[in-house]
């Protein structure tokens, strides 16, 4: 199975790669569960990203979900 990878650019212009574990849509909002670990055996951090992109945007815009209530709702 091919891993789906996304590259995010930080505010300082640094590129950071994440591997998509799951994608879901809840209440019309798209979410990604991503990790910075390259393989299943590697230990890494997991993050939940919310897609804030507009339909007419060429590139996706994501933000990290940091609100504990929103994270609990998603799980």
Residue, then its C-alpha position, 0 to 999 in steps of 0.5 A: x500500500x502506497x503511503x500518502x504524504x503531505x508537505x506543509x510549509x511553516x510560517x518561517x518557510x521550512x518544509x515539513x513532511x507528514x504521512x497521512x494515516x486517516x482522512x475523514x469528513x465530520x460536519x462538512x469539515x475535512x480532517x487528517x490524522x497524520x504522523x511524522x514517522x516514516x514507517x509503522x515501526x518508527x515512533x513518531x508524533x500524531x497530529x490532527x489537521x483541519x482543512x481550512x481550504x476554500x474550494x477555489x484555492x489551488x493549494x490546501x490550507x491546514x491548521x493543527x487542531x489543538x483544542x481539547x474539546x474538538x479533539x475529544x469530539x473527533x475521537 
